[in-house]
Amino acid sequence: MFDYIISEEAKKIKDEVRAFVRDEISPSLIKQMDKDEIQYPTEYLKKLGEHNLIAMRTPKEYGGRGLSWEGEVCALEEVGVLGSSLPCLYSLPIIAGDAFNFFGNHEQKMKYLKPMCEGKKYVAEALTEPRGGSDFFGATCTAEKDGDYYILNGEKRFVVGGEGADFFLVYARTNSDPKADPHTALSLLIVDRTEGVSTEYLFGLMGTRGGGASRIKFTDVKVPKENVILGEGAGGKIFYQMMVPERLTTAAGGLGSARTCLHISAKYSTKRKAFGQTINRFQGVSFKIADCITLLDAARSIVLNTAKTIDAGAPPALQRRLVSESKKFSTKACWKVINSAMRVMGGIGYTTVYPLERILRDSRIGEIWTGTTEIMNLIIQHEYYKELLSEKWFDRDVEQDAIDSEAEEEKHYG
């Protein structure tokens, strides 16, 4: 049904990315990544650049296509059929692109954004710290001003793409005063892979393998002052904007993973026989498929609605709430669809004969990274209450429709 409500531009880019995923990505690449035989798929990123499929909302002047979020989420769903490692690497330039597009200056865009969009430079975003996790503003990486440079020290981990990145977007504390407002104590730095930057590839991941997830250590790294985005102390402001691409890319990519698992299991149910008939004839199976279809359509609806609302110019607070709702609902719904698909397949779905076991392992990260589901709930209720209590009530006063609505003495609040 979505082909009837998305724009012609979005349909065109969806078909283009679908063809790229179908024709340009070999099964051997995905298998090698899952076995950790490939730590960082450089050729994949080069191909994306050659097809002009990187950070497509970036203006054409800087190597993008000037597309909308509507087109971007349609593209992300198509890349999502590959699991989560390749979609995550596809998302990184989208996320980094917003930092440059919204807050970077022309020189920063020409030096980093343009070659990134062309597939000539690779980026990673360094947020999480060993003692941080969800406590983003508790970051302990420090960047002390020293003349024309900042001296960066500290450690980040779970940095997807870190193993192969040419440069990193690093949030670091530039105000060492313990009483400083944490929202203005952080700055966002562009850090080249240079002396003092060391990365270590992390093995042992449950899924999302081969994407270069690494631990990064910064030891007295000299970062030129012109590599600070938006200026010192702007890290908090940038981070709040970055919530949008961080979370909407995850929400959209998961749709592709769930869709392909549903497709495989539904086709399987029309071939697999038990008790003299194909198993799709049993309501225990067909109703499960129906539930999956409904969940997937609902998840796609909230993601697409969020994208179109942002494109229409929604205020930042509403954007943050909607992307949090999208990530929460989509990742939970897609996890349920993938689990149900495996149950339809039975024992064979639990083996490496089909890709469901890999996609299930991959998809588990959806409710963890770029903000856990619990953090999404925190943001959703916070923004809703703030909106509710700051606006006039224009709806019908339904409280007056109760028979004893005038019994004010019964309405105790304290």
N, C-alpha and C positions, 0 to 999 in steps of 0.2 A: 504493500500500500504506500510505502514511503516514496516510491518513484513518482507518485502522483502529487506529492506536496513539496518535494525539494526542487530547487531551481534547476534550470538547464545546465548552468555552470557546474553545480554540484553533481549532477548526473554524469556529466562529461568527465569530471575528475575521478569520480568513483569507478567508471569503466576503465579509465586509463590506469589507475592504480591496480585494479583487479587484474588487468592484462599483465602488468609488470610483475605482480606476485605470482601469477600463473606461469609466465614464460621465462622470467629472469632468475628466479630463486630455485636452485637445485635441491632435491631432497637430501643429497649428500651433505650439503652445508648444514642443514638443521640437525642431521644425525651426528655429524662431527662436533657441533657445538654442544649438543646434549651429553656427549661422551667426554667433554672437556679437551678434545683434540684440537679445537680452535678456541683461542682465548679472546680474540677480537676480530670480527669479520670485516676487515678493511675493504675487500672487494665489493661487498654489499653496499657500503656507504659510497664508494666511488660510483657504482652503478646508479644509485639514487641521485647523485649529483649530475651524472651524465644525462639523466632523464628529467632533470629540473624538478625533482619531487621532494626537495628538502626545504623545510620551513616555508611553505608556500604562501603563508599570509604576509611574509616579508615583502615590502615594495620591490618592484622590478629593478629599480635603481641599484639595489643591494643584492640582487641575485634571486629574489623570490618571484612570485606570480601575482602578488597583491590580492590573494583570494580572501574569502570570508571564513568565519568559524564553521559555517554550515558545510562548506566544501571540505574543510580540514577534518571534521569528524567523520564524514563519509569516507574519506581516504583512510583514516585511522582504522575504521572497521575492517576495511579490506586487508590492511597490513596485519590486523589482529588474528587472521586465520593462521599465521605462522607461529603462534604461541605467545610468549611475552618478551623473550630476549631481543628479537629483531624489531618488534614494535616499540620496545623501550628505546632502542638506539635510534629508531625513526623519530621518537618523541623528543629526544634530548635537544636537537636543534630547534624544535618548535618552542620548547621552554626557554632555551638560551636566546632564541630569536626575539622573544618578547622583552627580555631584559635590555637588549640592544635597541629594539624598535621603540619601546616606550621611554627609555631613560638614557640610552647611549648617545654620544655625540657623533658627528660625521666621521671624524678620524677613527674612532673606535669601530664604527660600522664598516668602513672601508678596509681596515686592517684585519678584522676578525669576522664580522657578520657575512660579508660578501664571499670570502673564500670558504666559509662554513657552508653557505647555501650552494656553492659550486662543488662541494664534495672534496675540496682540497685541504681543508683543515677540519679536525675533529675535536668536539667539545665534550666535556663532562662537567656536571654540576656537583659541587662539594658542599653538602649541608650537614649530614649526620656525623656526630662525633661519638667516640666510644662511651662517653658518659652522658650523651645528650638524648638521642632518640626523639621523642615528641617534644622535648623541651628545647625548641629551636633557639629561643632567646637566651638560653643558658650557655650558648657557645663559648668555648674557652680558647679557641684559636686567636692569636693576637697579631696585630699588625701595627708596629710602632713607627711613627714618622721619624725619618732620618734624612734631612735635607730634601732632595728630589726623589726620595724613595721611601717605601714602607718596608720594614723588615718583618717578614711573615714567619711565624713559628706555630706549630701545633699539628694536630692529626685529625683526619677525617676517615670515615669508613663506609662500606656499602656504597661506594661511588661507582654506579654503573657507567661503563665506558671509560673508566679511569685508566685502564691498562693501555689503551691505544690513543688516548686524547692528546692533542697537540697543545691545548690550553684548557684551563679550568676556570669556572666561575666559583669563587670562594668567599663565603661569608666569614668575616673575622672581626674581632673586637678591636676597635680603634680608640676607644675610651676606656682606660684601665681603672677609672674611679669605680669602686664597688657600689657606690650610691647612685651612679649614673642611671638614667632611664634606659632600660635594656633595648627599647624600641629605637633609640637614637645612638646607642653605643656601638652598633654593628655597621660595617661597611661592606659593599660588594666589590671584590677585586677581580680583575682579569689576570690570571697567573699563567704565564707560559711554562711549558715543560723545560726547565732549565736547571742550573746547578742548585742543589739543595732540595729539589723535588724528587721524591722516591715513591714508587708505587709497588704494591705487592698484590698479585692476583689471588683472590679468595677462592679456594676449592671448598667442596663440601656443601654447596648450595643444594637445597632440595629440588629446585627447578631454576628457570631463568638462567641457564648456564651459557657460557661462551660469549657473554656480553661484556666481558672485561671488568666485571665488578671487582673493585680493589680497595685496599687500604692505602691512603696517601699520607706521607709524612712531609712536613715543611720544616726545613732547618735553615734558619737565617736566609730565607729567600728574599732577594732584592726585587721589589715590585715597583716600577716607575709610578710616580704620582698620577700620571695621565691615564693609568690603567684602573683608576677608581671610577666606578660608574655612578654618575649623578652627584658625586662629591662625598666627602667624609660624613658618616652618620646617617646616610640614606638607606642603609641596609634593610631596616624595618619597613620603610615605605615600599621598597622594591619587592620585598618578600610577600607583602599582602597582595600585590598585583600578580606575582608569580603563582599564587594559589590557583589562579584560573587555568593556565596551561598545564600546571603540575597535575591537577585533578581531572580536568576534562579529557586530557589525553588518555589517562588510565581508564576512565569510564567508557570512552569510545573504543579503545583497543580491545577491551574485554568482550565486546559484542561479537567481534569476528571469531574469537576463540570459542565462544558458546555456540555461535551459529554453525560452525563447522562440525562441532561434536554432535549437535542435534541432527544435522544433515546425515552424518555417518550412521548414527544409531537408528534413525527413522528408516533409512534405506535397508539397514541390516534387518530390521523388524519385518520387512516385506519379503525377505528371503529365508530367514531362519524358521524352521518348522518345529513344532512340538505338539503332541497329542493330535497329530493328523492335519494340522493347519498352520499357516504362518502366524507368528506370535503377535503381529499387529491386529489380529482378529480378537485378541483378548483385551478386555477393557483395562485390565491391570497394566497393560503396556500402552495401549492407544490413549488412555486418559493421562498417562504420565507424559506422553508426547504432547498432548493438548496443553497441559500445564506449562511445559517448556516453551511452546510457541507463544503462549500468553505472556509469560515472564519476559521472553526476549523482545516481543513487541513493546511491552511496557517500558523496558529498560531503554530500548532504542528511542522511544517517544520522549522520555525525560531528557536524554542526552541531546537529541535534535532540538527539542524545545529550548533547552538551555543555550545551545549554540546560536539559535536564531534570536533569542532574547538579548544575548550579548551583542550580536551584530546590529541589533536595533538600538543600541546605546543605553542599555540598562545601567543604573548607577552602581558603583563598585560594591557597596554592601549587598545589593541584591545578587550581583554576579557571584560573590563569595558564597552566599547561601545556596544558590542554585547549583554551582559546581560541586559543592559539598554534598547536596542531595543526590546529584547525578552519580558521583563516585560511590557514595554509600549504597544507593539502590542498585546501580549497574553491577558493581563487583559482587554484591550478595546474590543478586538474581542470576548472574552468569555462573557463579560457583554452584548454585542449585541446579542449573541446566546441565552443566558438565557432569555433576554427580549423578543426576537422573539418567543422562545418556549412558553412563557407565553401567548403571543398574539395568537398563534395557539390554545392553550387550551381554550382561552376565559375566562369566569367568573370562571369556576371550577379551573383554574390554579392559581387564586388569593386566593384560599381557602387553608386550611390546610388538605384537602382531598388528595392532592398531595404534594410532597416535593419541588415543584418549588419555592413557596413563601419563604421558608427558605433558599434555595440555592441562590436565588436572594439577600436576605438580607445579607447572608454570603459573596457573591462575591463582594459586593460593596466596601469592604475593600481593594481589590486588587490594585486599583489605588491610594490608600492612604498610606498604610504602606510600610515599607522598601524603602521609597523614592517615592514621588508623581510622577505622570506622568510628571508634569512640571519639576521636578528635573531630570527625565530621559531625557527629551529634552535638558536640560542644559548640561548633560554629553555627550550625543550623538553628539551634534554640536561641543562641545569643543574638543572632541577627534578626530572628523573628520577633523576640521580645522587644528589642530595640525599636523595630519598625512599629510594632503594635502599640507601644506606649508613647510614641512620638507623633502619631497621626490622629486626626479627628476621626470619629466613628461615623461613617456615612451610610452604613447598612441599617436595615430596620432594627429597632431596639426590641429584639425578640424576648428579652427578659420581661417585658411588660405583658407578654402573652400568657404568662402563668396566672392561674386563677387567684392565687394569693400574692401577686407581685407587689402589692402595696404594704405587705407586712415587713416593713423595714426593721422592726425590732428583732426579727428572726435572722437577719443577715449580719452575722457576726464575722469579723475579719481578724480579730486579734485575740 
